[in-house]
Amino acid sequence: MVRLASIFALTVAGLVAAAPIRFPKVSKRAFALQDYADFQISDGTAGDAEAEANAVFVDPFNGVDLATVDDATLKAVQTMREAAEDAETEQFNPAIDAASGDEADALQNGKIKNKVLKLTGEVQALNIQIAQAKAAGDDTSDLEDKLAEEQTKLTKNIATDKKAAGQPSKGVTGGAATNNAAANASSASSATASSTKAASTKAASTKTSAAASASATAAASGSADGSSFSFAVQDYADFQISDGTAGDAEAQANAVFVDPLAGLDLATLDDIVADNMETMRKAAESAETDKFNPAIEAASGDEADALQNGKIKNKVLKLTGEVQVLKIKLAKAQASGDDTSDIEDKISEEQTKLSTNIATDKKNAGAPSKGVA
């Protein structure tokens, strides 16, 4: 089982370690209760609510068998979801009613991001409850119906957020109701591991709480200075994601190429970051042409199917690296005032390929996947 073990340094944000790219089923409590003001995602710009909400509620559970999540952790997830809901009804709604013009628009964008946050928490809590019910042999039909309902709402609000990408987004501070909700549940979650929003982004990482707190602030703004950030080149065998099962290639590839840069101003990155990413992308491309293709041709039956699934996951990995490198180049060109039309056309082209392969991987979710490293 390969893990992403290289250390990524960021002076502004402190020291964090990259998340593993493949996940064993483990039983652990990796989620700590936070006040709304410490995990809200509404300040900044619209467009990234899905990833930001996942960093709070989903990423900390990467690799965790949800059936083993304890009651205190589930309660913490539900309490934080309720805090986001309270912020919507008690703060966003009246603030939007009282505002006008650009301020009202920014608050509306912030409300949508908060809805994504709230619904992500709801969906994750339901996923935990379903896993626990299945493990206990209980009927899950009601929970699954509720999950489908909440997922539909979540998908709709994610689309709304992405439609407003780049627009100003404004949050509200956590009021008494939200903070009191967290306080009432704090004793139940006191046994959980210390965590912050930045620690969520780098789930299962090694870090200090002080560094994680600093990283949370940087990630929230999405504009942290990345000039001191480093991205270490790894051998393909150490970052490949093809072994295991199909279905999670997008998240696993993001853990390699995207998540480590969360919150950074890509225009400020040292050129070596993009160079190292490009080296790793080429390694994934070489694995496809030099290893996967001949291995698939030589195989048959279940083995060929597993290798084909591994090849698709590798394509997702390769294309995620390609898109991220292009985004870095785009940010630098925009900062320099250069024409970006060619880069933007290339991003569109590669993103289309990436989306196609992600869809293929998800279609095969649960099927065996075999790598070549």
Secondary structure, DSSP 8 states (H G I E B T S, - for coil): ------EEEETTTEEEE---SS---B---------HHHH---SEESS-HHHHHHHHHTGGGTTB-GGG--HHHHHHHHHHHHHHHHHIIIIIHHHHHH--HHHHHHHHHHHHHHHHHHHHHHHHHHHHHHHHHHHTT---HHHHHHHHHHHHHHHHHHHHHHHTTTSEE------HHHHHHHHHHTTTTTTS----HHHHHTTT----HHHHHHHHHHHHHT-B--TT-------HHHH---SEESS-HHHHHHHHHTGGGTTB-GGGS-HHHHHHHHHHHHHHHHHIIIIIHHHHHH--HHHHHHHHHHHHHHHHHHHHHHHHHHHHHHHHHHHHT---HHHHHHHHHHHHHHHHHHHHHHHTTTSEE----
